Amino acid sequence: MSQFTEFLMQRDLFDASHNEKIKLNDGAYLLKAYALPFEATLMKSLMAITTDAPFRHMLTPGGRKMSVAMSNCGSGGWITDKKGYRYDHLDPLTEKAWPAMPSDFFSLAQKAAEEAGFSDFSPNSCLINCYEPGAKMALHQDKDEGDFSHPIVSISLGLTAKFLFGGLSRKDKAKRVLLSHGDVVVWGGVSRLAYHGIDKLKDGVHEVTGPFRYNLTFRSAQTIDHLG
């Protein structure tokens, strides 16, 4: 048994009762402070990943530079450029495979999915977003994965952000939910293609992440070998 797995078991026994589970919609839950006990190992892994695959501001197919800086880990990473949105085995910045997904990332994402009612989640991709004050993410659907039977698990680290969670149409009114350091949102089932986003991040300094907010988004995605 790994040290992290043992830690998860201890958390189940002693800490789970202190965490609030908030239903956002059918199949969508906010797990307050769920990742907080693991901030040190998550931050250590995050820094190692982004040393090998540095943050960068990708371009949308229309040529717009995204305000959020991104990196990835796992067997495939989500990328965007003039060729479109997709998952690729290779990091276009380094032309190497993305860093492997750390076991602590995988285990926590799997456990959070189970807590939200989704068993057997096996993420193969983690998109890592870095928000600076002023950065935002417009309402969008996660629909590049090729299979929508798996949930999305999203872990927040650092500055508090306002999460927008809507319906299956962009016109549906979105709930506004404050996400704090250690919060986890899981959505799947009938809410898998719900529109969601992040409002413009406000100025601030967090004791762990400084003037940043990091978001780890776990998905099970179909990847391609490489686009030439």
N, C-alpha and C positions, 0 to 999 in steps of 0.2 A: 504494500500500500504506500503510495507516494505521500510526501508531507502535505501537499496541497489537498489531496483527497481526504486525508485525515482531518485537515483543518475544516473542510467542507462539512464533514460529519459532525465535528464539534459545534460548528455554527448551527447546524440543524437542531442539535440538542439544547443549546443554550441561548442562541441569539435570534432564531427565526421568529419567536413570539414577539419580539420587539419591533419587527418591521411591518409597516402598513402596506397592504395590497389594495390598490384602488382600481376599480373597473372604469375604463375609459369608454368602452363600447363592447359589444359582444366579440369575444376573442382578443380583446386588447386590455392590457393591465399595466399600471405603474407600480413597480416594486420599490418603495421608498427605502433608500440607504442600503439596498441589497448588496451592492458591491463594496460598501465602505470598509468592511473588515479586510479587504484584499487590496487596498489602495497602493501599498508599498510594492507588492509583487507586480501589480498591473502597470504601475509607472516605470518600474525597472524594465519590464519587457517592452513597453512602448518605446522607451528611449533606445533600447538595443535595436528594435526594428527600424526606427527612423534614422538611425546612424547608417544602416545598410541601404535603406530605401528612403532618402530624405523627403521631407514635405515639399510639395510643389503646387502651384496654382494651375490647374488644368484649364484647357479651352473647351467650350461647348462646340457642338457641330457648327453653330452659327458664328464662331470666332470670338465669343465673349469670354473674358478671363473670369473664372469663378473667384468670389471673394474669400472662400474657404480653402485653405491649403490641405492637401490630401496625401496619404500614403496607403499601403495595403500590406497584409500578410496572408498567407495561406496558399493553396494550390493555384488560385487565380485571383487577380485583383481587378476592381472596377476602374475603368478608365474612360475618359472622354476626349475626343479630338475631332478634327474635321471629318473623320471617317464614321463618327457616331459613338453611341454609348455601348459599352460591352465589357465582358470579363476576359482578361488575357493572362496567360501563364507568365508572360514577360513584363517586367517593368520597363516602359519605354524610355525612361530616363537613364537607366544603367544598362539596358539590354540584357539583364540577367533575370533569373527567376526571382519572384518575390520571396522575402524571408518566410520561413516556415512559421505556421501558427503555433505560438507557445502553448504548452499543455495547460497552463493556468488560464489563458484566454478561453480555450476550448471547453475546459471543465466548468468554468463559471457560466459561460453562455448556455451550455447544455442544462445546467442546474436551474438557471433562471427560466428557461423555456419550460422545463418540467413544472416549476412552481406556478407558471401561468396556464398549465393544462396541456402543454404540448410535449409529449414524451418522444424519445428517440430522435431528437433534433441533433443533426451531425453537421455543424457548419464547416465549410471548406474555404470560406473567404471572410476576411475582416477588413472593412474599409475604415481607415483612421482619419478623422477630420480634425483639423486644428483651426479653431476660431479665435481671431483677435477682435477686440472691441470694434464694432462697426460691421463685422462680417455677419452674413445671414444666409439662410437656405430657403429659397422660395418653395411654395407648396408643390409637391411632386409625388409620384407613385414609384415604388421600387418594383420595376417590371422588366428588368433586363436579365433576370435569373433563369428564365426558361421553365421553371417549375414553381408554381405558387402554392404547393401543398405544404411547404415548410414555413415556419414563422420567421419573423425578423426579431433580433434581440439587439437592443441599443443601450450602451452603458455610457453614462455621463461622468466626466471627471473635470474638476476645476470650477470656473466661474459659473454662477447660476444663469440659466437661459430660459427663455419662454418658448415652450414647445407648442406647435400648432398641430392639432390632430383633427382631421375632418372626416368626410365620408367618401363614398366611391365616386363622387362627382366633384370637380374643382369648385362648383358653385355651392356645395354644401357648407353650412356654417362650421367653422373649425373651433374646437375647444382650445382654450389657452391654459397651458399647464406649466407651472414653474418646475424646472428640473435642477436639482442641486447635486453637489458632489456625491457620487456613489449611487445615484438613482439609476434604475434600470426600467426601460419600457420594452414590453414584448407585445407584438401583435401578429395575428395569423387567422386562419379560418376565414370567416366572412369579412373580417377586417384586414385581410392580408394586403389588399390593394388600396387601402385607405390613403387619401392624400395627407401629407404631413410636411412640416418644415420647421425652421427655427427663425424666430424674430431677430431683428438686429441686436447683436450682443452689446450690452452696456459696458462702460468702463469699469474696471475693478482690478484687484490683485488678490489672488487666492494663495493661501499659505502653502499649498502643495504644488500648484501649477503656475503660479505667478500670474501674468496678465493674459492667460489663455484659458480656453475651454477645449477639452479633447472629447471626442465622441468615438466610441468603438461600435461599429455596426456589423453584426454577424449575420451571414446569409449562407444558404446552400444554393450554389449557382453552377450553371453549366458554363464551362470555359472553353476557349479556343486555344490552339497551340500558338499561333502567331499570325498576325496580319502583315503581309509584306507591303 
